[in-house]
Amino acid sequence: KILPGTEEAVTDKEFKRAPAASAKEVYFLQVAAFQNPSDADNMKAKLALAGIEAQIQTATLPDGKVWHRVRVGPFSGQDELSKSRTALKENNIEANLIKVREPAP
């Protein structure tokens, strides 16, 4: 778990069984995480050259370290997810399915 209570890795089976993504839960394919922001920018550019739109999300972990995560999504349906995962695989890029929950108010 990267940020306990707000994010967790999920399997495709769990994603298929989940109700439609709500405003409180969204799904992403996380391609990579870097401490150096320029490495994250380079990965995002590599994805863009492959025709895959990605975003960088920066997070500060409880230990104070800052990570820059390169993610594709969010996804609300299996078809979108499958298309993106196929495009990533065609470019020899691995990704993990991540569920992100909004923090409780």
C-alpha positions in Angstrom: 0.0 0.0 0.0 1.4 3.3 -1.0 -0.8 5.6 1.0 -2.7 3.4 3.6 -6.4 3.9 3.5 -6.6 5.8 0.3 -5.0 3.6 -2.4 -4.7 -0.1 -3.0 -3.7 -2.5 -5.7 -6.6 -4.5 -7.1 -7.0 -7.4 -9.5 -8.9 -7.4 -12.7 -11.4 -9.8 -11.1 -12.1 -7.3 -8.3 -12.4 -4.4 -10.8 -15.0 -6.4 -12.8 -17.0 -7.2 -9.7 -16.9 -3.6 -8.4 -19.9 -1.4 -8.9 -19.4 1.4 -11.4 -16.7 3.8 -10.2 -18.2 6.4 -8.0 -17.0 9.9 -7.1 -15.3 8.2 -4.1 -13.4 5.5 -5.9 -11.5 5.7 -9.2 -9.2 3.2 -11.0 -5.9 3.8 -12.7 -3.1 1.8 -14.3 0.1 2.8 -12.5 3.0 2.5 -14.9 5.8 3.7 -12.6 6.7 5.8 -9.6 9.8 7.9 -9.3 11.4 10.1 -6.7 13.0 12.2 -9.5 10.3 14.3 -11.2 12.2 14.4 -14.5 12.1 10.6 -14.6 8.3 10.8 -14.3 8.2 13.4 -17.1 10.3 11.2 -19.3 8.0 8.2 -18.8 5.0 10.4 -19.5 6.6 11.6 -22.7 7.4 8.0 -23.7 3.8 7.1 -23.2 2.7 10.1 -25.2 4.9 9.0 -28.1 3.1 5.7 -28.0 -0.3 7.4 -28.1 -1.1 6.8 -24.5 -2.3 9.7 -22.4 -0.9 9.6 -18.9 -0.7 11.9 -15.9 1.7 12.5 -13.1 0.4 12.4 -9.5 2.8 13.6 -6.8 2.4 12.3 -3.3 4.3 12.8 0.0 4.4 9.5 1.9 4.2 9.3 5.7 8.0 9.0 5.9 8.3 12.4 4.1 9.6 11.0 0.8 8.0 12.5 -2.3 7.0 10.1 -5.2 5.9 11.1 -8.7 3.5 8.4 -10.0 2.8 8.0 -13.7 -0.7 6.8 -14.2 -3.1 6.1 -17.1 -6.8 6.6 -16.4 -9.1 7.0 -14.6 -11.2 4.1 -15.8 -14.9 3.5 -15.1 -15.4 0.5 -17.3 -13.7 -2.8 -18.3 -13.5 -1.8 -22.1 -11.5 1.4 -21.4 -9.2 -0.5 -19.1 -8.6 -3.3 -21.5 -7.8 -1.0 -24.4 -5.3 0.9 -22.4 -3.7 -2.2 -20.9 -3.4 -3.7 -24.5 -1.7 -0.5 -25.7 0.7 -0.6 -22.8 1.6 -4.3 -23.4 2.1 -3.6 -27.2 4.8 -1.1 -26.0 6.3 -3.5 -23.5 5.1 -1.5 -20.5 3.9 -3.2 -17.4 1.2 -1.5 -15.2 -0.6 -2.3 -12.0 -4.3 -1.7 -11.5 -4.8 0.8 -8.6 -8.0 1.8 -6.8 -7.9 5.3 -5.3 -10.4 6.3 -2.6 -11.0 9.9 -1.7 -10.1 10.5 1.9 -13.0 10.6 4.4 -14.1 14.2 5.2 
